[in-house]
């Protein structure tokens, strides 16, 4: 296969999501490297991508969102296939997500270091987070309403004190939700990091380009293949995420030999860990009808939506300029110190029977929760060398006693908050899951299996030094020259919270390591 004349780069970054945009910015700052950033989706020109409340619209748009079906889990009768959503545009999932910004707990990163990922402990990652935050801009909403005040007071009565700490260490209690919003506009990784980088002559950005595989010369990466054409490079960095990065490695002949043979892919390097160690936050949602119009349900339809759109267009304010109100970190009965449950609160409730995004007609509120440190492990593997064929995703949700126990405790805590004063005076009834979910362990777990995931998948190209590690602590693919992975797939264990902030911090740290190796 011939190489495209004049297309050789010092490095190619595959994937313009949270990690790829940060890397593209940092690796082009000195002007000495010619870099190509490749994104499978289009440019981020839709106005809904930049309006905070627009994520409901963009997540329903197949031009901007990938839809990955999962395999049903086989260990529970209620297990079923789900659909995992991922961003498909410049900025990746940071352009379509709920914009919650949390660092995770210092113990997450100290655990990585202790497990063999040297150079990734809490102090090192804290420096990366601070550097990211200087450019990203984080907003902590100050809106107070009758409902938010009631939730905070009810959470306090249920044992969760109010937190007033700024963005940083996310400790025990309930507080305002830090968000990647600035002056009423979403701050995606593309907005914060790629826009400045695109002004540099040493960065090229290619959109609407799905990468077939990594081009190889023996055990060395030499570029990428897009639509059958080779684009050459001195090195390749995969930032395609926890679903696509392992799939790309496997399509390139790098992965478990048995999986590659079954998919009809010639084996370049037998690397057993590729696609394994999949961890995901499995949420369970509760919704409650309220007896007063103190929610936002009516703000997103009819003439009120038109009024709010006009308000947003003129002032960048109003309901379309904000996202989730409150966020809490709590302890299950299994935790002695670290929070192991996250609960997010919203001043709206959805009509989940509508078959599309719609809000309840009655006033309502929503909570959803999940175990922060799931121990259940799944897999992601290709079934064919065709880049258009979706990989087989086996989540293996709630397979361990630990994950089930923490999930049960999370549901009971949400119900305890709803029943505590003064929120109890506002709540009419639980509308979701409602009577179908009793208070017994079995029905809670059945309801959790029917609910969705958080789009926080990690671990499928895990970093470390053991036999199942895919990349070493400098993020180099083991056994392959000039090939790295930099995204959530390298995380050995799940972080304690949303993954967008850690993905950007991982890329910031990776840029330091890459620059050191090239010096």
C-alpha positions in Angstrom: 0.0 0.0 0.0 1.5 3.3 -1.1 2.0 6.2 1.3 0.3 9.5 0.4 3.0 11.8 -1.0 3.9 14.7 1.2 1.8 13.5 4.1 4.5 12.5 6.6 4.2 14.0 10.1 6.3 13.9 13.2 3.3 12.5 15.1 -0.3 11.7 14.5 -2.9 11.9 17.2 -6.0 9.7 16.6 -9.1 11.2 18.3 -9.9 14.8 19.0 -11.7 14.3 22.3 -10.8 15.4 25.8 -7.3 13.8 25.7 -6.6 14.4 22.0 -7.3 18.2 22.1 -5.1 18.7 25.1 -2.2 16.8 23.5 -2.6 18.6 20.2 -2.3 21.9 22.1 0.7 21.0 24.3 2.7 19.1 21.7 2.5 21.9 19.1 3.4 24.8 21.4 7.2 24.8 20.7 6.6 24.8 16.9 9.2 22.1 16.3 6.9 19.2 15.6 4.5 18.8 12.7 1.3 17.2 14.1 -1.8 15.8 12.6 -5.0 15.4 14.7 -7.6 13.1 13.2 -11.2 13.0 14.2 -13.9 10.6 12.9 -16.7 13.1 13.4 -17.3 16.6 12.0 -16.2 20.0 13.3 -18.0 21.4 16.3 -20.1 24.0 14.5 -23.5 23.1 15.8 -24.8 25.9 18.2 -26.3 23.2 20.5 -22.8 22.0 21.2 -21.9 25.3 22.9 -25.2 25.8 24.8 -24.9 24.0 28.1 -28.5 22.6 28.1 -28.1 21.7 24.4 -26.6 18.3 25.3 -30.1 16.7 25.2 -30.3 17.7 21.6 -26.8 16.7 20.5 -27.0 13.3 22.2 -29.9 12.5 20.0 -28.1 13.6 16.8 -26.3 10.7 15.0 -24.1 13.3 13.3 -22.6 14.2 16.6 -22.9 11.1 18.8 -21.8 7.5 18.4 -24.2 4.8 19.5 -22.5 1.6 20.6 -24.8 -1.4 21.5 -23.6 -3.6 24.3 -24.0 -7.3 24.8 -26.5 -8.4 27.5 -24.8 -9.6 30.7 -25.5 -13.3 31.3 -25.3 -13.3 35.1 -28.7 -11.6 35.9 -32.2 -12.2 34.6 -32.8 -8.5 34.2 -29.6 -7.9 32.2 -30.3 -6.5 28.7 -28.5 -4.8 25.9 -27.8 -1.1 26.4 -26.5 1.7 24.1 -23.3 3.6 25.1 -23.1 7.2 23.8 -19.9 8.9 22.9 -19.1 12.3 21.3 -18.5 12.3 17.6 -17.0 15.8 16.9 -14.1 18.0 17.8 -14.0 17.9 21.6 -15.4 14.3 21.6 -17.5 13.5 24.6 -16.5 16.8 26.3 -18.6 18.5 23.6 -21.8 16.5 24.4 -21.5 15.5 28.1 -23.2 16.8 31.2 -20.2 19.1 31.9 -19.6 17.9 35.5 -16.0 18.5 36.5 -14.5 16.5 39.4 -10.9 15.4 39.9 -11.5 12.2 41.7 -9.9 11.3 45.0 -6.1 11.5 45.7 -6.2 7.9 46.7 -7.2 7.0 43.1 -3.9 8.2 41.7 -1.8 7.0 44.6 -3.3 3.6 43.9 -2.1 3.8 40.3 1.4 4.5 41.5 1.4 1.8 44.1 0.1 -0.7 41.5 3.1 -0.2 39.1 2.1 3.0 37.3 5.1 5.0 38.6 4.9 8.8 38.0 1.1 9.0 38.3 0.6 9.6 42.0 -1.7 12.2 43.6 0.8 15.1 43.8 1.9 14.7 40.2 -1.7 14.5 39.0 -2.7 17.5 41.2 -0.2 19.6 39.2 -1.8 18.4 36.0 -5.3 19.2 37.2 -4.3 22.7 38.2 -2.6 23.3 34.9 -5.7 22.1 33.0 -8.0 24.3 35.1 -6.0 27.4 34.4 -7.1 27.1 30.7 -10.3 25.2 30.9 -12.3 27.6 33.2 -14.6 26.0 35.7 -17.9 27.4 37.0 -19.5 26.6 40.3 -23.1 27.6 40.0 -24.5 29.9 42.7 -28.2 29.6 41.9 -30.3 29.0 45.0 -33.9 27.9 44.9 -36.5 26.5 47.2 -35.8 23.1 45.8 -32.0 23.2 46.0 -32.1 24.5 49.5 -34.5 21.8 50.5 -32.3 19.1 49.0 -29.2 20.4 50.8 -31.1 20.5 54.1 -32.6 17.0 53.6 -29.2 15.6 52.6 -27.8 17.1 55.9 -30.6 15.4 57.8 -29.6 12.1 56.1 -26.0 12.5 57.2 -24.4 14.4 54.3 -23.0 17.8 55.3 -22.9 20.7 52.9 -19.5 21.2 51.2 -18.1 24.6 50.5 -14.7 23.6 49.1 -13.7 24.9 45.6 -12.8 22.6 42.7 -10.1 20.3 44.0 -10.4 17.4 46.3 -13.9 16.1 46.1 -14.7 15.0 49.7 -17.6 13.8 51.7 -20.9 15.7 51.6 -23.2 17.7 49.2 -22.4 20.8 47.3 -22.8 22.8 44.1 -21.7 21.0 40.9 -18.5 22.3 39.3 -19.0 22.5 35.6 -17.1 23.1 32.4 -19.1 26.2 31.7 -17.8 29.8 31.3 -20.1 32.8 30.8 -23.0 30.6 29.8 -21.0 28.7 27.2 -19.8 25.1 27.3 -16.0 24.8 27.6 -15.2 21.6 25.8 -11.6 20.4 25.3 -11.9 21.7 21.7 -13.0 25.2 22.9 -10.3 25.4 25.6 -7.3 23.7 24.0 -7.8 23.0 20.3 -8.9 26.5 19.3 -5.6 28.1 20.3 -3.6 25.3 18.8 -5.4 25.5 15.4 -3.8 28.9 14.9 -0.4 27.3 14.7 1.1 26.3 11.3 2.5 23.0 12.7 -0.9 21.5 13.4 -3.2 20.0 10.8 -6.7 18.9 11.8 -8.5 16.2 9.7 -12.2 15.7 10.5 -14.8 13.1 9.2 -11.9 10.6 9.0 -12.4 7.2 10.6 -9.0 5.5 11.0 -9.0 1.9 9.7 -5.9 0.8 11.6 -2.3 1.7 12.6 0.2 1.3 9.8 3.0 -1.0 10.9 6.5 -2.0 9.8 7.2 -5.1 11.8 6.8 -4.0 15.4 7.0 -0.3 14.7 4.1 2.1 14.1 4.7 4.1 10.9 1.4 6.0 10.5 -2.3 5.4 10.1 -4.5 4.0 7.4 -7.6 6.1 6.5 -9.9 4.9 3.7 -7.2 2.6 2.5 -4.5 5.4 2.3 -1.4 5.5 4.5 -0.6 8.7 6.2 3.0 8.4 7.5 4.3 9.6 10.9 7.3 9.2 13.2 5.0 8.1 15.9 1.3 7.6 16.6 -0.8 8.4 19.7 -4.2 6.8 20.1 -6.7 9.1 22.0 -9.8 7.4 20.6 -11.2 6.5 24.0 -11.9 3.3 26.0 -14.0 1.8 23.2 -12.2 2.7 20.1 -8.5 2.7 21.2 -8.5 -1.1 22.0 -10.6 -1.7 18.9 -8.0 0.2 16.8 -5.1 -1.8 18.4 -6.9 -5.1 17.6 -7.7 -4.1 14.0 -3.9 -3.4 13.7 -3.1 -6.9 14.8 -2.2 -5.9 18.4 -4.2 -7.8 21.1 -5.1 -11.2 22.4 -4.1 -13.8 19.7 -7.4 -15.8 20.1 -9.5 -12.7 19.6 -7.6 -11.6 16.6 -7.8 -15.0 14.9 -11.5 -15.2 15.5 -11.9 -11.7 14.0 -9.8 -12.6 10.9 -7.0 -10.2 11.7 -3.4 -11.1 11.1 -1.4 -11.2 14.4 1.3 -8.6 14.6 1.8 -8.8 18.4 0.1 -11.0 21.0 -0.8 -8.5 23.8 -3.4 -10.3 26.0 -4.6 -7.2 28.0 -6.0 -5.3 25.0 -9.8 -4.9 25.5 -9.8 -6.3 29.1 -10.1 -4.6 32.5 -13.2 -2.7 31.3 -14.8 -0.7 34.2 -17.9 1.4 34.0 -20.0 3.4 36.4 -23.5 1.8 36.4 -26.0 4.3 37.5 -29.5 3.9 38.9 -32.0 6.8 38.7 -34.8 7.9 41.0 -37.4 10.5 40.2 -40.0 12.2 42.4 -43.1 14.2 41.7 -43.3 17.5 43.6 -46.4 19.3 44.9 -45.2 22.8 43.8 -43.9 24.4 40.7 -40.4 24.9 42.0 -38.7 22.8 39.2 -37.6 23.4 35.6 -39.8 20.9 33.8 -41.9 23.5 32.0 -38.9 25.6 31.0 -37.9 23.2 28.1 -41.1 23.1 26.0 -43.6 25.4 24.4 -43.5 29.1 24.7 -41.3 29.0 27.7 -38.6 27.3 25.7 -38.8 30.0 23.1 -38.6 32.6 25.8 -35.6 30.9 27.4 -33.9 30.5 24.0 -34.3 34.3 23.4 -33.0 35.0 26.9 -30.0 32.8 26.3 -29.3 34.3 23.0 -29.3 37.8 24.4 -27.7 37.3 27.8 -26.1 33.8 27.9 -28.3 33.2 31.0 -31.4 31.4 32.1 -32.2 27.6 32.2 -30.4 26.9 28.9 -27.1 28.1 30.4 -26.8 25.6 33.3 -26.6 21.9 33.9 -26.9 19.8 37.1 -27.5 21.7 40.4 -26.0 19.6 43.1 -23.5 16.7 43.5 -22.8 14.6 46.6 -20.2 12.1 47.7 -21.4 9.6 50.3 -20.3 6.4 52.1 -22.0 3.1 51.8 -22.1 0.6 54.7 -18.9 -1.0 53.3 -16.8 2.2 53.5 -14.9 3.2 56.6 -13.5 6.5 55.3 -13.5 7.3 51.6 -16.8 8.2 49.8 -17.8 5.3 47.5 -21.1 6.7 46.2 -21.8 9.7 44.0 -25.3 11.2 43.8 -26.2 13.9 41.3 -29.4 16.0 41.7 -31.4 17.8 39.1 -34.4 20.3 39.3 -36.2 18.4 36.6 -37.7 14.9 35.9 -38.0 13.1 32.5 -40.9 11.4 31.0 -39.1 8.0 30.6 -42.0 6.4 28.9 -42.1 8.9 26.0 -39.5 7.1 23.9 -37.7 10.4 23.3 -36.3 13.2 25.4 -39.3 14.8 27.1 -39.9 16.3 30.5 -42.7 15.3 32.9 -45.8 17.4 32.8 -46.0 17.4 36.6 -43.3 19.2 38.7 -40.5 16.8 39.6 -36.9 16.3 40.5 -34.3 13.6 39.7 -31.4 11.9 41.5 -29.0 9.3 40.1 -26.3 7.5 41.9 -23.5 4.9 41.3 -20.7 3.1 43.1 -17.5 5.2 42.5 -15.0 2.3 42.5 -16.7 -0.7 40.7 -14.9 -4.0 40.8 -16.8 -5.8 38.1 -14.7 -6.2 34.9 -15.9 -6.5 31.3 -14.3 -6.6 27.9 -14.3 -4.9 24.5 -13.3 -6.8 21.4 -13.6 -6.5 17.7 -15.6 -9.1 15.8 -14.2 -8.1 12.3 -11.4 -6.1 10.8 -14.0 -3.7 9.3 -13.7 -0.3 11.0 -17.4 0.3 10.4 -18.4 -2.8 12.5 -19.1 -1.9 16.1 -17.0 -3.8 18.7 -18.5 -6.3 21.0 -18.9 -4.6 24.4 -19.5 -6.9 27.4 -20.0 -4.6 30.4 -20.4 -7.3 33.0 -22.3 -4.8 35.2 -22.8 -5.5 38.9 -21.1 -8.9 38.8 -19.4 -8.6 42.2 -21.0 -8.6 45.7 -19.2 -5.3 46.4 -20.8 -3.5 43.4 -24.3 -4.8 44.2 -24.0 -3.9 47.9 -22.9 -0.3 47.2 -25.7 0.1 44.6 -28.3 -1.1 47.1 -27.0 1.4 49.8 -27.0 4.2 47.2 -30.7 3.6 46.4 -31.6 3.5 50.0 -29.7 6.8 50.6 -31.5 8.6 47.8 -34.9 7.5 49.2 -33.7 8.5 52.7 -32.9 12.0 51.4 -36.3 12.3 49.6 -38.0 11.3 52.9 -36.1 13.8 55.1 -37.2 17.2 56.1 -37.8 19.7 54.5 -37.8 17.8 51.2 -40.4 15.4 52.4 -42.9 18.3 52.5 -42.4 18.8 48.7 -42.3 15.2 47.5 -45.6 13.6 46.5 -44.3 10.2 45.4 -41.5 8.4 43.7 -42.3 8.1 40.0 -39.3 6.2 38.9 -38.6 3.3 39.3 -41.6 3.6 41.7 -43.5 0.6 43.0 -41.7 -1.8 40.6 -38.6 -1.4 42.8 -39.3 -2.4 46.4 -36.9 -2.0 49.2 -35.5 -5.5 49.0 -32.0 -6.2 47.7 -33.2 -8.3 44.7 -35.6 -5.7 43.3 -33.1 -2.9 43.7 -30.5 -4.8 41.7 -33.1 -5.8 39.1 -33.9 -2.1 38.6 -30.2 -1.2 38.4 -29.7 -3.7 35.6 -32.5 -2.1 33.6 -30.9 1.4 34.0 -28.1 3.0 32.0 -24.4 3.6 32.3 -22.6 6.9 32.8 -20.3 7.0 29.7 -17.3 6.6 32.1 -15.7 3.5 30.7 -12.0 3.1 31.4 -9.2 0.5 31.6 -9.3 -1.3 28.3 -5.6 -0.4 27.5 -4.5 -0.3 31.1 -1.2 1.2 32.2 1.2 -0.8 34.4 3.9 -3.4 34.5 2.0 -6.7 35.0 1.4 -9.3 32.2 -2.0 -7.8 31.3 -0.8 -4.2 31.1 -1.1 -2.8 27.6 1.0 0.4 28.0 3.9 1.1 30.3 3.9 4.0 32.8 5.1 6.3 29.9 2.1 5.2 27.9 4.1 3.3 25.3 2.3 0.2 23.9 4.3 -2.7 25.2 6.3 -4.5 22.5 5.6 -1.9 19.8 7.8 1.1 18.9 6.5 4.6 18.2 3.0 3.9 19.5 1.3 5.3 22.6 -2.2 5.3 24.0 -3.4 8.5 25.9 -7.0 8.4 27.1 -9.3 6.9 29.7 -8.5 3.4 28.5 -5.0 3.6 30.2 -6.6 4.1 33.7 -5.8 0.9 35.7 -8.8 1.5 38.0 -11.8 3.7 37.9 -11.6 7.2 39.2 -14.0 8.4 42.0 -16.2 10.5 39.8 -16.8 11.7 36.3 -14.0 11.0 33.9 -13.7 14.1 31.7 -11.4 16.0 34.1 -9.1 13.0 34.7 -8.9 12.4 30.9 -7.6 15.9 30.3 -5.2 15.7 33.2 -3.9 12.3 31.9 -3.2 14.0 28.5 -1.5 16.9 30.2 0.8 14.5 32.1 1.3 12.5 29.0 2.5 15.6 27.1 5.2 16.0 29.7 6.4 12.4 29.3 6.4 12.6 25.5 8.3 15.8 25.5 10.9 14.4 27.9 11.3 11.3 25.6 11.8 13.5 22.5 14.2 16.0 24.2 
